[in-house]
């Protein structure tokens, strides 16, 4: 009894076809950097908003956050703390290829809630295809789909 090893030509062709289909679908996602830049910037902004809220609660100072088509900024916004930037790490310009379609300017108070009145009590910002909502009464930050 002779044992044969290896693959048939049909099996090899099927593997090549499957790899071709996968590469045709997946390759554009890996070479389009805009999707990654947009998501990374969104996560960075989200982290900054959350930090601003925590800083307002911890310091008792009002902390202002704004995002628009120029970028985002986090600042002390009055009270005993004065009016000044929180730090250079919390003021960033918008990267190339990323857009802000819904700007937002809010300030957190010492309770972590939002001082400004927002439509329906929800302050919304949209970066590319990503959205987050800050509920004004509670300061809860919700990430949309």
Residue pairs with C-beta under 8 A, 6 or more apart in sequence:
29 35
33 97
34 97
34 98
37 95
37 96
37 97
37 98
38 97
38 98
38 127
38 128
38 129
38 130
39 128
39 130
41 94
41 95
41 98
41 127
41 128
42 127
42 128
42 130
42 132
44 92
45 67
45 72
45 125
45 127
45 132
46 132
46 141
46 143
48 65
48 72
48 74
48 90
49 65
49 132
49 134
49 141
50 141
51 74
51 90
52 63
52 64
52 65
52 74
52 86
52 90
52 108
53 63
53 108
53 112
53 139
53 141
54 112
55 61
55 63
55 74
55 86
55 108
56 62
56 63
56 107
56 108
56 109
56 110
56 112
57 108
57 110
57 111
57 112
59 81
59 110
60 79
60 80
60 110
61 76
61 77
61 78
61 79
61 80
61 81
61 110
62 76
62 77
62 78
62 79
62 81
62 107
62 108
62 109
62 110
62 115
63 74
63 75
63 76
63 77
63 86
63 107
63 108
64 73
64 74
64 75
64 76
64 77
64 105
64 106
64 107
64 108
65 72
65 73
65 74
65 75
65 104
65 105
65 106
65 107
65 108
66 72
66 73
66 103
66 104
66 105
66 106
67 73
67 100
67 103
67 104
67 105
67 125
67 127
68 100
68 103
68 104
68 105
69 94
69 99
69 100
69 103
70 93
70 94
71 91
71 92
71 93
71 94
72 90
72 91
72 92
73 85
73 90
73 91
74 85
74 86
74 87
74 90
74 91
75 83
75 84
75 85
75 86
76 82
76 83
76 84
76 85
76 86
77 83
77 107
85 91
94 100
98 127
98 128
99 127
99 128
100 125
100 126
100 127
101 126
101 127
101 128
102 124
102 125
102 126
102 131
103 125
104 123
104 124
104 125
104 134
105 116
106 114
106 115
106 116
106 118
106 123
106 134
106 136
107 114
107 115
107 116
108 114
108 115
108 139
109 115
111 139
112 138
112 139
113 136
113 137
113 138
113 139
114 123
114 134
114 135
114 136
114 137
114 139
116 123
116 136
117 136
118 124
118 134
118 136
121 135
121 136
121 137
122 133
122 134
122 135
122 136
123 133
123 134
123 135
123 136
124 131
124 132
124 133
124 134
125 131
125 132
125 134
130 143
130 144
131 143
131 144
131 145
132 141
132 142
132 143
132 144
133 141
133 142
133 144
134 140
134 141
134 142
135 141
135 142
